[in-house]
Amino acid sequence: MKMYTQDILVGDKKISLSTGKLAPQTNASVVAQFGSTVVLATVLMGKVDETKDYFPLSVEFIDKLYAGGIIKGGKWIKRDGAPSDTAVLFGRIIDRSLRPLFPQGFLNEIQIITTVLSNDKNHDVVIPAFTAAAAALAISDIPFLGPVSAIRVGYVDDKLVINPSLDQLQQSLFDLLVCTGPKGVNMIEADGKIVKNDLMLQAIELAKTTGDEVNSQIAQFAAKAGKSKITFEPAGPSADLIKDVESKIKTDIKKFFDDGVDGAHMIGQEMIIEKVKQLYQDKIDSEEVSLNHLVAAVDAILKNHVRQQTLSGHRYDRRQLDEIRPLNVEAGVLPTTHGSALFERGLTQAITVTTLAPLSEKQYLEDSNGEVTKRYIHYYSAMPFSTGQTGRVGRPGRREIGHGALAEKALVPVIPTEAEFPYTIVLTSEVLSQNGSSSMASTCGSTMSLMDAGVPIKDKVAGISIGLMAETDDKYILLTDIAGIEDHFGDMDFKITGTRDGITAIQLDIKREGLTLQMIRDTFAASTTARLQILDKMDSVLTAPRPELSPLAPKIKLVQLPEDKIGEVIGSGGKTIKALMDKYQVQIDIDDFGAASISSQNQKSIDDAAYEIESMIKEVQIGEEYSGIVTRVENYGAFVEFLPGREALLHVSEMSGGFLSDPSTIIKVGDKLNVKIAGFNDNHQIKLSSPEFKAAHPGQPRENNNRAQFAPKPEFRKFNPNFSKRPR
């Protein structure tokens, strides 16, 4: 194999591409290096599966821990297992960006695998993974309408930054990923803080301009290292078959549109397919016509009619182009949960539940960057019945993981910090009916559920999906709040979430090759108008979080410990902290940074435990006075607990004005007395004094006959100079 290498400039940064060395049995493979982060992308083409009526593209993102020099945690199993949610999301990003650029009618199975081989933990892994995958497709013999690029943009120190480092991303106002093909932007993923429309549009424009430059460099790489593209026969029904089917179902098509209410298309399309199957049963049996082609023909016919009608300004469900379906918002719909809300938009319906727990219930995640924790998590769940169908019930699929992640990112900017609200927060959206943009229903429902639980979120977040149907780049219409049929037959699903002040998250999926910047600007304007309408509806139910936390939720208080006091509070072998938990019947969790989370259903128990811990770590000052209780009496003094969990010695010399042979004669365990911080000894132990007690006890006369200094001195032998000379 001949090796080819090329450096690609992305802004002021460099990505090195190479091919011809690794994975020789693929259609193409490319290694991309960004800093010391190295990713291998492989592309493999299979045969056409006649049983499938969709393009069978699969994209996998593999992030092995060895890339970061990490061995998997856990006592027994050390092998990397199923891909993490993060890996699934990265794979989805690449998939959603590449899928629109495969030609219509190309149905060969395509598998793209990106494997992180080395991770320097400061350079983004997604950018080299995507660039390697795009370059591999460009040089392969697989039909592909690229090249395509991925550009990440951050906003650091009031400046837009191309492909920022991971350290810079931590400081960035937002994290924006834009993929650009020959005909415009074909994928956007964004999250961060609350961002104004103009700034986000400016960042998208910069990403597109940079992406166009990268595409030209990938084209140069393909010209040098690429293979000739194969020719293929587009799969699917012939034009003659489509025309024949259409002639037989004209009446059914009219009824399909006459019944145009939210969700009716699903039943209507199934009825038309069933009729066509009956009409062509003989040809199906003789294998003159395939059932898949008949189903595809019906889909093509309905798509054409829906698009024609919509482009003329008439939506299937009779709404105006900018009209949102009827909204219904309810809070507190479930009696035993910490917080709950129902959000309905047309036939899309979701219940979101808030569950609160101590910080010890954080989620621990592990990838090649190392271990991280999450205290705010959003899960999305959609059972088969939500689409009126039967199906598999089990682990969440890639779609569910993606929708949950989007709803999660949408609310991150308004979630209170650990210091403000020391809880682990889990949101679960149960999607009960799907007919367009269930992830946005989950986002809206999540806001209401959090407020119902009494979580002090900083603002309300709502989301809307904007659709597109375009004849050309200049002739198109936007559809606010797309329904299922408009999502299925339309050109895009552009989801934008935010507050009244700005954007919190973006996710763009398209079915055309690209969007112009003007299409994106128009979408931003339409989504802002719709979002404000939804927020108004949410305000009519709850204007702010409930003033009190749900009585069903655990009560939690956070106490910050100085680093040098952590061990003192925990105690040897956890003795001290276990005693505190037993004493007050609370749960206490202390992290590595000294944040002590105290939780219980009883607020008084929490407050008492917190007071004792605060007393244990309090830096006392000389001269401070306390009311204490005697805990122990020794012949050299008495130990006094002057603060909960804190005791110090009141020396015998500080107990009376004169000689005191036995402190127990004047003091006993349980006695209360006022003490003062007198100072500290060489071991930094506190010394106490008690002027009142000392004044009240003048002391005893000395009994000299008992004193050691009056005992006779022992006699010592005189030194014998010959002693050392004795034989040994």
Backbone hydrogen bonds, N-H to C=O, Kabsch-Sander energy under -0.5 kcal/mol:
donor,donor_aa,acceptor,acceptor_aa,energy
4,Y,19,T,-2.2
6,Q,17,L,-2.4
8,I,15,I,-3.3
10,V,8,I,-0.5
10,V,13,K,-3.1
11,G,9,L,-0.6
13,K,10,V,-2.0
15,I,8,I,-2.6
16,S,33,Q,-2.4
17,L,6,Q,-3.2
18,S,31,V,-1.7
19,T,4,Y,-2.2
26,T,23,A,-0.9
27,N,43,V,-1.8
28,A,43,V,-1.3
30,V,41,A,-2.3
31,V,18,S,-2.9
32,A,30,V,-0.5
32,A,39,V,-2.7
33,Q,16,S,-2.4
34,F,37,T,-2.9
35,G,14,K,-0.5
37,T,34,F,-2.1
38,V,118,S,-2.2
39,V,32,A,-2.4
40,L,115,T,-2.7
41,A,30,V,-2.7
42,T,113,I,-2.4
43,V,28,A,-2.4
44,L,111,Q,-2.1
46,G,109,E,-3.8
49,D,107,L,-0.7
50,E,48,V,-0.8
52,K,49,D,-2.0
57,L,55,F,-1.9
58,S,110,I,-2.4
60,E,112,I,-2.7
62,I,60,E,-0.6
62,I,114,T,-3.5
63,D,61,F,-0.6
64,K,62,I,-0.6
64,K,116,V,-0.6
67,A,64,K,-1.5
68,G,65,L,-1.7
69,G,66,Y,-1.8
70,I,65,L,-1.8
72,K,78,K,-0.7
78,K,76,W,-0.6
88,V,84,S,-2.3
89,L,85,D,-2.5
90,F,86,T,-2.3
91,G,87,A,-2.3
92,R,88,V,-2.2
93,I,89,L,-2.0
94,I,90,F,-1.9
95,D,91,G,-2.5
96,R,92,R,-3.1
97,S,93,I,-1.3
98,L,94,I,-2.0
99,R,95,D,-2.6
101,L,98,L,-1.9
102,F,99,R,-1.5
106,F,103,P,-1.7
107,L,105,G,-0.8
109,E,47,K,-1.6
110,I,56,P,-1.9
111,Q,44,L,-2.5
112,I,58,S,-2.7
113,I,42,T,-2.0
114,T,60,E,-2.9
115,T,40,L,-3.2
115,T,113,I,-0.5
116,V,62,I,-2.9
117,L,38,V,-2.4
117,L,115,T,-0.7
118,S,38,V,-1.8
119,N,67,A,-2.6
129,A,125,V,-1.7
130,F,126,V,-3.1
131,T,127,I,-2.7
132,A,128,P,-2.5
133,A,129,A,-2.2
134,A,130,F,-3.0
135,A,131,T,-2.4
136,A,132,A,-2.4
137,L,133,A,-2.2
138,A,134,A,-2.0
139,I,135,A,-2.0
140,S,136,A,-1.1
145,L,101,L,-3.4
149,S,180,T,-2.0
151,I,178,V,-2.7
153,V,176,L,-3.0
154,G,161,V,-2.5
155,Y,174,F,-0.6
156,V,159,K,-2.2
159,K,156,V,-1.0
161,V,154,G,-2.8
163,N,152,R,-3.8
166,L,122,N,-2.4
169,L,165,S,-2.3
170,Q,166,L,-1.4
171,Q,167,D,-0.6
171,Q,168,Q,-1.0
172,S,168,Q,-0.7
172,S,169,L,-0.7
173,L,155,Y,-2.1
175,D,191,D,-3.4
176,L,153,V,-2.3
177,L,189,E,-3.0
178,V,151,I,-2.7
179,C,187,M,-2.6
180,T,149,S,-1.9
181,G,184,G,-2.9
184,G,181,G,-1.4
185,V,515,L,-2.1
186,N,179,C,-2.5
187,M,179,C,-1.1
188,I,508,L,-0.6
189,E,177,L,-2.3
190,A,506,I,-2.2
191,D,175,D,-1.7
192,G,504,T,-0.9
193,K,173,L,-2.9
195,V,193,K,-0.6
195,V,503,I,-2.5
200,M,196,K,-2.1
201,L,197,N,-2.7
202,Q,198,D,-2.2
203,A,199,L,-2.1
204,I,200,M,-2.3
205,E,201,L,-2.4
206,L,202,Q,-2.0
207,A,203,A,-2.4
208,K,204,I,-2.5
209,T,205,E,-2.4
210,T,206,L,-2.5
211,G,207,A,-2.6
212,D,208,K,-2.5
213,E,209,T,-1.4
214,V,210,T,-2.1
215,N,211,G,-2.6
216,S,212,D,-1.6
217,Q,213,E,-1.2
218,I,214,V,-2.4
219,A,215,N,-2.3
220,Q,216,S,-1.4
221,F,217,Q,-1.9
222,A,218,I,-2.5
223,A,219,A,-2.2
224,K,220,Q,-1.3
225,A,221,F,-2.7
226,G,222,A,-2.6
227,K,139,I,-2.0
230,I,141,D,-2.9
235,A,105,G,-3.3
242,I,238,S,-2.1
243,K,239,A,-2.2
244,D,240,D,-2.3
245,V,241,L,-2.7
246,E,242,I,-2.3
247,S,243,K,-1.7
248,K,244,D,-0.9
248,K,245,V,-0.9
249,I,245,V,-0.8
249,I,246,E,-0.7
253,I,249,I,-2.4
254,K,250,K,-2.0
255,K,251,T,-2.1
256,F,252,D,-2.3
257,F,253,I,-1.7
258,D,254,K,-2.3
259,D,255,K,-2.2
260,G,257,F,-1.3
261,V,259,D,-2.2
264,A,261,V,-2.4
265,H,261,V,-0.5
266,M,263,G,-0.9
267,I,263,G,-0.7
268,G,264,A,-2.7
269,Q,265,H,-2.9
270,E,266,M,-1.6
271,M,267,I,-2.2
272,I,268,G,-1.9
273,I,269,Q,-2.4
274,E,270,E,-2.3
275,K,271,M,-2.0
276,V,272,I,-2.4
277,K,273,I,-2.4
278,Q,274,E,-1.7
279,L,275,K,-2.3
280,Y,276,V,-2.0
281,Q,278,Q,-0.9
284,I,280,Y,-2.3
285,D,281,Q,-2.7
286,S,282,D,-2.0
287,E,284,I,-1.2
288,E,283,K,-2.0
289,V,283,K,-1.7
294,L,290,S,-1.7
295,V,291,L,-2.5
296,A,292,N,-2.4
297,A,293,H,-2.1
298,V,294,L,-2.2
299,D,295,V,-2.2
300,A,296,A,-2.4
301,I,297,A,-2.3
302,L,298,V,-2.6
303,K,299,D,-2.5
304,N,300,A,-2.2
305,H,301,I,-2.1
306,V,302,L,-3.0
307,R,303,K,-2.5
308,Q,304,N,-2.2
309,Q,305,H,-2.5
310,T,306,V,-2.7
311,L,307,R,-2.9
312,S,308,Q,-1.0
313,G,310,T,-2.3
314,H,309,Q,-2.0
315,R,313,G,-0.6
315,R,319,R,-0.8
318,R,315,R,-1.8
323,E,320,Q,-1.7
328,N,344,E,-2.2
330,E,342,L,-2.4
332,G,340,S,-3.1
338,H,354,T,-0.8
339,G,354,T,-1.0
341,A,352,T,-1.5
342,L,330,E,-2.4
343,F,350,A,-2.7
344,E,328,N,-2.7
345,R,348,T,-2.6
346,G,326,P,-2.4
348,T,345,R,-1.9
349,Q,347,L,-0.5
349,Q,433,S,-2.5
350,A,343,F,-2.2
351,I,430,E,-2.3
352,T,341,A,-2.4
353,V,428,T,-2.5
354,T,339,G,-2.9
355,T,426,V,-2.4
357,A,424,T,-1.8
361,E,358,P,-2.0
362,K,359,L,-1.7
363,Q,374,K,-2.9
365,L,363,Q,-0.5
365,L,372,V,-3.3
367,D,370,G,-1.8
370,G,367,D,-2.0
372,V,365,L,-2.5
374,K,363,Q,-2.2
377,I,425,I,-2.6
379,Y,427,L,-3.4
381,S,429,S,-2.8
383,M,431,V,-0.6
386,S,383,M,-2.0
387,T,384,P,-1.9
388,G,385,F,-1.8
389,Q,384,P,-1.6
401,I,397,G,-2.3
402,G,398,R,-2.4
403,H,399,R,-2.7
404,G,400,E,-2.3
405,A,401,I,-2.1
406,L,402,G,-2.0
407,A,403,H,-2.2
408,E,404,G,-2.1
409,K,405,A,-2.7
410,A,406,L,-2.0
411,L,407,A,-0.9
411,L,408,E,-0.9
412,V,408,E,-1.0
414,V,411,L,-1.6
415,I,411,L,-0.8
415,I,412,V,-1.1
421,F,417,T,-2.6
423,Y,421,F,-2.6
424,T,357,A,-3.3
425,I,375,R,-3.9
426,V,355,T,-2.4
426,V,424,T,-0.5
427,L,377,I,-2.9
428,T,353,V,-2.1
429,S,379,Y,-3.1
430,E,351,I,-3.5
430,E,428,T,-0.7
431,V,381,S,-3.2
431,V,429,S,-0.9
432,L,349,Q,-1.6
432,L,430,E,-0.7
433,S,349,Q,-1.7
434,Q,386,S,-2.9
435,N,433,S,-0.5
441,A,437,S,-1.3
442,S,438,S,-2.1
443,T,439,S,-1.8
444,C,440,M,-2.3
445,G,441,A,-2.7
446,S,442,S,-2.1
447,T,443,T,-1.7
448,M,444,C,-1.7
449,S,445,G,-2.4
450,L,446,S,-2.5
451,M,447,T,-2.0
452,D,448,M,-2.2
453,A,449,S,-1.7
454,G,450,L,-0.7
454,G,451,M,-0.8
455,V,450,L,-2.3
457,I,455,V,-2.5
458,K,414,V,-2.3
462,A,498,G,-2.4
464,I,496,I,-1.8
466,I,494,F,-2.6
467,G,479,L,-3.4
468,L,492,M,-0.6
469,M,477,I,-2.0
471,E,475,K,-2.6
472,T,475,K,-1.7
476,Y,474,D,-0.6
477,I,469,M,-2.2
479,L,467,G,-2.2
480,T,321,L,-2.8
480,T,478,L,-0.5
481,D,465,S,-1.7
482,I,465,S,-0.9
484,G,435,N,-0.6
487,D,483,A,-2.0
488,H,484,G,-2.4
489,F,485,I,-2.2
490,G,486,E,-1.1
491,D,468,L,-3.3
492,M,468,L,-0.6
493,D,509,D,-3.0
494,F,466,I,-2.3
495,K,493,D,-0.7
495,K,507,Q,-3.0
496,I,464,I,-2.1
497,T,505,A,-2.5
498,G,462,A,-2.4
499,T,502,G,-1.9
503,I,195,V,-3.5
504,T,497,T,-2.6
505,A,497,T,-1.3
506,I,190,A,-2.3
507,Q,495,K,-2.3
508,L,188,I,-2.5
509,D,493,D,-1.9
511,K,491,D,-2.9
512,R,491,D,-0.9
515,L,185,V,-2.1
520,I,516,T,-1.6
521,R,517,L,-2.5
522,D,518,Q,-2.5
523,T,519,M,-1.9
524,F,520,I,-2.3
525,A,521,R,-1.9
526,A,522,D,-2.3
527,S,523,T,-2.7
528,T,524,F,-2.0
529,T,525,A,-1.8
530,A,526,A,-2.0
531,R,527,S,-2.7
532,L,528,T,-2.0
533,Q,529,T,-1.4
534,I,530,A,-2.1
535,L,531,R,-2.4
536,D,532,L,-1.9
537,K,533,Q,-1.6
538,M,534,I,-2.3
539,D,535,L,-2.4
540,S,536,D,-1.3
541,V,538,M,-1.3
542,L,538,M,-2.4
546,R,451,M,-2.5
550,S,453,A,-2.3
553,A,550,S,-1.5
555,K,600,S,-2.7
557,K,598,I,-2.4
559,V,596,A,-2.8
561,L,559,V,-0.6
561,L,594,G,-3.1
565,K,562,P,-2.1
566,I,562,P,-0.7
566,I,563,E,-0.8
569,V,565,K,-2.1
570,I,566,I,-2.3
571,G,567,G,-3.2
574,G,571,G,-2.1
575,K,572,S,-1.5
576,T,570,I,-0.6
577,I,570,I,-2.0
578,K,574,G,-2.2
579,A,575,K,-2.0
580,L,576,T,-2.1
581,M,577,I,-2.2
582,D,578,K,-2.4
583,K,579,A,-2.6
584,Y,580,L,-2.3
585,Q,581,M,-1.4
586,V,581,M,-1.0
587,Q,599,S,-2.7
589,D,597,S,-2.3
591,D,595,A,-1.7
594,G,591,D,-1.7
596,A,559,V,-3.2
596,A,594,G,-0.8
597,S,589,D,-3.4
597,S,595,A,-0.7
598,I,557,K,-3.0
598,I,596,A,-0.6
599,S,587,Q,-2.7
599,S,597,S,-0.5
600,S,555,K,-2.0
603,Q,601,Q,-0.6
606,I,602,N,-1.6
607,D,603,Q,-2.6
608,D,604,K,-2.7
609,A,605,S,-2.3
610,A,606,I,-2.7
611,Y,607,D,-2.4
612,E,608,D,-2.0
613,I,609,A,-2.3
614,E,610,A,-3.0
615,S,611,Y,-2.1
616,M,612,E,-2.1
617,I,613,I,-1.6
618,K,614,E,-0.7
620,V,618,K,-1.0
623,G,677,I,-2.7
624,E,621,Q,-2.1
626,Y,675,V,-2.6
628,G,626,Y,-0.6
628,G,673,L,-2.8
629,I,641,E,-1.5
630,V,671,D,-2.6
631,T,639,F,-2.9
632,R,639,F,-1.3
634,E,637,G,-3.3
637,G,634,E,-1.2
638,A,650,L,-2.2
639,F,632,R,-3.0
640,V,648,A,-2.9
641,E,629,I,-3.1
642,F,640,V,-1.0
642,F,646,R,-1.0
643,L,646,R,-1.4
646,R,643,L,-2.8
648,A,640,V,-1.9
649,L,686,I,-0.8
650,L,638,A,-3.3
651,H,649,L,-0.8
651,H,688,L,-0.5
652,V,636,Y,-2.3
654,E,651,H,-2.3
655,M,652,V,-1.6
656,S,652,V,-0.5
657,G,694,K,-0.6
657,G,697,H,-2.3
659,F,700,Q,-0.7
665,T,662,D,-1.9
666,I,663,P,-1.9
667,I,663,P,-1.4
670,G,630,V,-2.5
671,D,668,K,-2.0
673,L,628,G,-1.9
675,V,626,Y,-2.8
676,K,689,S,-2.8
677,I,624,E,-2.4
678,A,676,K,-0.8
678,A,687,K,-2.8
679,G,687,K,-1.2
681,N,685,Q,-2.3
684,H,681,N,-2.0
687,K,679,G,-2.9
688,L,649,L,-2.0
689,S,676,K,-2.0
690,S,654,E,-0.6
694,K,690,S,-2.8
695,A,691,P,-2.3
696,A,692,E,-1.5
697,H,693,F,-0.6
697,H,694,K,-1.0
700,Q,659,F,-3.0
704,N,702,R,-1.0
706,N,703,E,-1.7
707,R,704,N,-2.0
710,F,707,R,-1.4
711,A,708,A,-1.4
723,F,720,N,-1.7
725,K,722,N,-1.0
726,R,723,F,-1.2
